[in-house]
Amino acid sequence: MDLNARSYLVLDEVPAPCMSSYASAKLAPRQRPKMHLYNGKICVMIRRDKWQPIGAHMSLQPLLDATAPIPLHAFAAMAGFVLGVVQLAAPKGTLSHRVFGWIWVVLLAVTAISSFWIHGHGFRLWRDFSPIHLLSIFVPMMLVIGVMWARRHRVRAHAITMVSIFVGALVVAGMFTLVPGRVMHTVVFGH
């Protein structure tokens, strides 16, 4: 049983290391844990005695093999997403909020600007640019406005602007990267 196979894999039985713990405890199926670590992979129970490894198909290799601006764009966006979550959860107005805020602004600017060198084969709005490139124009302008609101101590306007950028540019646009045929779809789903 090879959990590193790239094909869809469902284990037909509880992995052998788990079997002895289940048998010795004589647990009913409802009492069995729904997750288990097997061979360095986390497996989840998808049906009674049917296990599947989490992230079995996930690999960063397609992203690393992509043409030049795509890895920079994707890693800046992923770092921006993680830092954005931290910024939303952390206390506001502190020195660390300001420092991480500037780092977040730079990451989003890199994400937006690098997208101008990424051209898909889908719908074109003008020349090599698709409708998503309108977001690449909009984000840097909104970043400037968001920083301006912070410098003027307009906290509510700053918060609304930055949260809107986070949701629109990272969450919503990020979900569109999971469409089949895109690099991130291959990274996450493996096909």
Secondary structure, DSSP 8 states (H G I E B T S, - for coil): --TT-SS---BSS--HHHHHHHHHHT--GGGS-SEEEETTEEEEEEETTEEEETTTT--SHHHHHS-THHHHHHHHHHHHHHHHHHHHHS-SSSHHHHHHHHHHHHHHHHHHHHGGG---SS--SBTTB-THHHHHHHHHHHHHHHHHHHHTT-HHHHHHHHHHHIIIIIIIHHHHTTSTTSHHHHHHH--
